[in-house]
């Protein structure tokens, strides 16, 4: 995905939840933090990466990998692997 941050909270085009609540959303939250929200219809989880990586007015290449086997979420911003912080 490519994203350009114009404000403090930006929704990135992602499928989002369905009418039964299942789905995911990738967005830019406070402090330029890349965040993913996951919902399986029973519970919702949110995870974020390092703050201040996404600078206003700059285009960034981002990636999010959710690996259910070892239960790992990995973020990359501009080809750099990021730390992951639980929300």
Biotite code that builds the C-alpha atoms (Angstrom):
import biotite.structure as struc

atoms = struc.array([
    struc.Atom([0.000, 0.000, 0.000], chain_id="A", res_id=1, res_name="UNK", atom_name="CA", element="C"),
    struc.Atom([1.037, 3.573, -0.520], chain_id="A", res_id=2, res_name="UNK", atom_name="CA", element="C"),
    struc.Atom([-0.225, 6.320, 1.752], chain_id="A", res_id=3, res_name="UNK", atom_name="CA", element="C"),
    struc.Atom([0.186, 10.081, 2.022], chain_id="A", res_id=4, res_name="UNK", atom_name="CA", element="C"),
    struc.Atom([-0.547, 11.509, 5.447], chain_id="A", res_id=5, res_name="UNK", atom_name="CA", element="C"),
    struc.Atom([-2.530, 14.751, 5.335], chain_id="A", res_id=6, res_name="UNK", atom_name="CA", element="C"),
    struc.Atom([-4.039, 14.782, 8.827], chain_id="A", res_id=7, res_name="UNK", atom_name="CA", element="C"),
    struc.Atom([-3.817, 13.162, 12.219], chain_id="A", res_id=8, res_name="UNK", atom_name="CA", element="C"),
    struc.Atom([-6.278, 10.383, 11.430], chain_id="A", res_id=9, res_name="UNK", atom_name="CA", element="C"),
    struc.Atom([-6.395, 8.938, 7.917], chain_id="A", res_id=10, res_name="UNK", atom_name="CA", element="C"),
    struc.Atom([-8.315, 5.866, 6.814], chain_id="A", res_id=11, res_name="UNK", atom_name="CA", element="C"),
    struc.Atom([-6.402, 3.775, 4.302], chain_id="A", res_id=12, res_name="UNK", atom_name="CA", element="C"),
    struc.Atom([-8.489, 1.969, 1.713], chain_id="A", res_id=13, res_name="UNK", atom_name="CA", element="C"),
    struc.Atom([-9.089, -1.477, 3.178], chain_id="A", res_id=14, res_name="UNK", atom_name="CA", element="C"),
    struc.Atom([-12.052, -3.859, 3.163], chain_id="A", res_id=15, res_name="UNK", atom_name="CA", element="C"),
    struc.Atom([-13.264, -2.767, 6.606], chain_id="A", res_id=16, res_name="UNK", atom_name="CA", element="C"),
    struc.Atom([-15.789, -4.701, 8.643], chain_id="A", res_id=17, res_name="UNK", atom_name="CA", element="C"),
    struc.Atom([-18.789, -6.398, 7.048], chain_id="A", res_id=18, res_name="UNK", atom_name="CA", element="C"),
    struc.Atom([-22.334, -6.029, 8.376], chain_id="A", res_id=19, res_name="UNK", atom_name="CA", element="C"),
    struc.Atom([-21.634, -8.785, 10.936], chain_id="A", res_id=20, res_name="UNK", atom_name="CA", element="C"),
    struc.Atom([-18.551, -6.908, 12.205], chain_id="A", res_id=21, res_name="UNK", atom_name="CA", element="C"),
    struc.Atom([-15.898, -9.183, 10.697], chain_id="A", res_id=22, res_name="UNK", atom_name="CA", element="C"),
    struc.Atom([-12.982, -7.646, 8.833], chain_id="A", res_id=23, res_name="UNK", atom_name="CA", element="C"),
    struc.Atom([-9.978, -5.386, 9.200], chain_id="A", res_id=24, res_name="UNK", atom_name="CA", element="C"),
    struc.Atom([-9.008, -1.767, 8.819], chain_id="A", res_id=25, res_name="UNK", atom_name="CA", element="C"),
    struc.Atom([-5.568, -0.205, 8.339], chain_id="A", res_id=26, res_name="UNK", atom_name="CA", element="C"),
    struc.Atom([-5.253, 3.452, 9.294], chain_id="A", res_id=27, res_name="UNK", atom_name="CA", element="C"),
    struc.Atom([-2.925, 6.158, 10.473], chain_id="A", res_id=28, res_name="UNK", atom_name="CA", element="C"),
    struc.Atom([-3.677, 7.035, 14.077], chain_id="A", res_id=29, res_name="UNK", atom_name="CA", element="C"),
    struc.Atom([-2.307, 9.657, 16.460], chain_id="A", res_id=30, res_name="UNK", atom_name="CA", element="C"),
    struc.Atom([1.389, 10.542, 16.264], chain_id="A", res_id=31, res_name="UNK", atom_name="CA", element="C"),
    struc.Atom([1.785, 9.117, 12.751], chain_id="A", res_id=32, res_name="UNK", atom_name="CA", element="C"),
    struc.Atom([1.294, 5.575, 14.025], chain_id="A", res_id=33, res_name="UNK", atom_name="CA", element="C"),
    struc.Atom([0.271, 2.898, 11.529], chain_id="A", res_id=34, res_name="UNK", atom_name="CA", element="C"),
    struc.Atom([-2.522, 0.825, 13.080], chain_id="A", res_id=35, res_name="UNK", atom_name="CA", element="C"),
    struc.Atom([-4.443, -2.314, 12.119], chain_id="A", res_id=36, res_name="UNK", atom_name="CA", element="C"),
    struc.Atom([-7.819, -3.222, 13.615], chain_id="A", res_id=37, res_name="UNK", atom_name="CA", element="C"),
    struc.Atom([-8.914, -6.870, 13.351], chain_id="A", res_id=38, res_name="UNK", atom_name="CA", element="C"),
    struc.Atom([-12.401, -8.204, 14.079], chain_id="A", res_id=39, res_name="UNK", atom_name="CA", element="C"),
    struc.Atom([-13.505, -11.826, 13.802], chain_id="A", res_id=40, res_name="UNK", atom_name="CA", element="C"),
    struc.Atom([-17.131, -11.098, 14.698], chain_id="A", res_id=41, res_name="UNK", atom_name="CA", element="C"),
    struc.Atom([-16.588, -11.985, 18.366], chain_id="A", res_id=42, res_name="UNK", atom_name="CA", element="C"),
    struc.Atom([-13.700, -9.776, 19.456], chain_id="A", res_id=43, res_name="UNK", atom_name="CA", element="C"),
    struc.Atom([-11.721, -6.820, 18.154], chain_id="A", res_id=44, res_name="UNK", atom_name="CA", element="C"),
    struc.Atom([-7.977, -6.233, 18.460], chain_id="A", res_id=45, res_name="UNK", atom_name="CA", element="C"),
    struc.Atom([-5.837, -3.246, 17.520], chain_id="A", res_id=46, res_name="UNK", atom_name="CA", element="C"),
    struc.Atom([-2.077, -3.180, 16.979], chain_id="A", res_id=47, res_name="UNK", atom_name="CA", element="C"),
    struc.Atom([0.213, -0.290, 16.071], chain_id="A", res_id=48, res_name="UNK", atom_name="CA", element="C"),
    struc.Atom([3.823, 0.332, 15.080], chain_id="A", res_id=49, res_name="UNK", atom_name="CA", element="C"),
    struc.Atom([6.374, 2.974, 16.051], chain_id="A", res_id=50, res_name="UNK", atom_name="CA", element="C"),
    struc.Atom([5.078, 6.547, 16.433], chain_id="A", res_id=51, res_name="UNK", atom_name="CA", element="C"),
    struc.Atom([6.085, 9.425, 14.145], chain_id="A", res_id=52, res_name="UNK", atom_name="CA", element="C"),
    struc.Atom([7.208, 7.292, 11.184], chain_id="A", res_id=53, res_name="UNK", atom_name="CA", element="C"),
    struc.Atom([4.610, 8.709, 8.798], chain_id="A", res_id=54, res_name="UNK", atom_name="CA", element="C"),
    struc.Atom([5.353, 12.381, 8.183], chain_id="A", res_id=55, res_name="UNK", atom_name="CA", element="C"),
    struc.Atom([2.664, 14.823, 6.998], chain_id="A", res_id=56, res_name="UNK", atom_name="CA", element="C"),
    struc.Atom([2.792, 15.619, 3.276], chain_id="A", res_id=57, res_name="UNK", atom_name="CA", element="C"),
    struc.Atom([5.113, 12.693, 2.442], chain_id="A", res_id=58, res_name="UNK", atom_name="CA", element="C"),
    struc.Atom([4.174, 9.546, 0.514], chain_id="A", res_id=59, res_name="UNK", atom_name="CA", element="C"),
    struc.Atom([5.123, 6.256, 2.191], chain_id="A", res_id=60, res_name="UNK", atom_name="CA", element="C"),
    struc.Atom([5.135, 2.612, 1.164], chain_id="A", res_id=61, res_name="UNK", atom_name="CA", element="C"),
    struc.Atom([3.612, 0.520, 3.950], chain_id="A", res_id=62, res_name="UNK", atom_name="CA", element="C"),
    struc.Atom([3.079, -3.170, 4.529], chain_id="A", res_id=63, res_name="UNK", atom_name="CA", element="C"),
    struc.Atom([1.276, -5.171, 7.206], chain_id="A", res_id=64, res_name="UNK", atom_name="CA", element="C"),
    struc.Atom([1.663, -8.941, 7.566], chain_id="A", res_id=65, res_name="UNK", atom_name="CA", element="C"),
    struc.Atom([-0.641, -10.820, 9.944], chain_id="A", res_id=66, res_name="UNK", atom_name="CA", element="C"),
    struc.Atom([0.685, -14.368, 10.524], chain_id="A", res_id=67, res_name="UNK", atom_name="CA", element="C"),
    struc.Atom([-1.872, -16.421, 12.445], chain_id="A", res_id=68, res_name="UNK", atom_name="CA", element="C"),
    struc.Atom([0.445, -19.406, 13.021], chain_id="A", res_id=69, res_name="UNK", atom_name="CA", element="C"),
    struc.Atom([2.918, -17.795, 15.433], chain_id="A", res_id=70, res_name="UNK", atom_name="CA", element="C"),
    struc.Atom([0.457, -14.923, 16.039], chain_id="A", res_id=71, res_name="UNK", atom_name="CA", element="C"),
    struc.Atom([2.820, -12.199, 14.788], chain_id="A", res_id=72, res_name="UNK", atom_name="CA", element="C"),
    struc.Atom([1.920, -8.856, 13.202], chain_id="A", res_id=73, res_name="UNK", atom_name="CA", element="C"),
    struc.Atom([4.711, -7.159, 11.248], chain_id="A", res_id=74, res_name="UNK", atom_name="CA", element="C"),
    struc.Atom([4.725, -3.603, 9.919], chain_id="A", res_id=75, res_name="UNK", atom_name="CA", element="C"),
    struc.Atom([7.074, -2.145, 7.304], chain_id="A", res_id=76, res_name="UNK", atom_name="CA", element="C"),
    struc.Atom([7.315, 1.530, 6.421], chain_id="A", res_id=77, res_name="UNK", atom_name="CA", element="C"),
    struc.Atom([9.445, 2.545, 3.430], chain_id="A", res_id=78, res_name="UNK", atom_name="CA", element="C"),
    struc.Atom([11.030, -0.942, 3.381], chain_id="A", res_id=79, res_name="UNK", atom_name="CA", element="C"),
    struc.Atom([12.116, -0.724, 7.048], chain_id="A", res_id=80, res_name="UNK", atom_name="CA", element="C"),
    struc.Atom([10.898, -3.286, 9.567], chain_id="A", res_id=81, res_name="UNK", atom_name="CA", element="C"),
    struc.Atom([9.149, -1.537, 12.471], chain_id="A", res_id=82, res_name="UNK", atom_name="CA", element="C"),
    struc.Atom([8.728, -2.330, 16.143], chain_id="A", res_id=83, res_name="UNK", atom_name="CA", element="C"),
    struc.Atom([5.211, -3.436, 17.031], chain_id="A", res_id=84, res_name="UNK", atom_name="CA", element="C"),
    struc.Atom([3.399, -2.089, 20.074], chain_id="A", res_id=85, res_name="UNK", atom_name="CA", element="C"),
    struc.Atom([0.183, -3.537, 21.456], chain_id="A", res_id=86, res_name="UNK", atom_name="CA", element="C"),
    struc.Atom([-2.652, -1.028, 21.726], chain_id="A", res_id=87, res_name="UNK", atom_name="CA", element="C"),
])
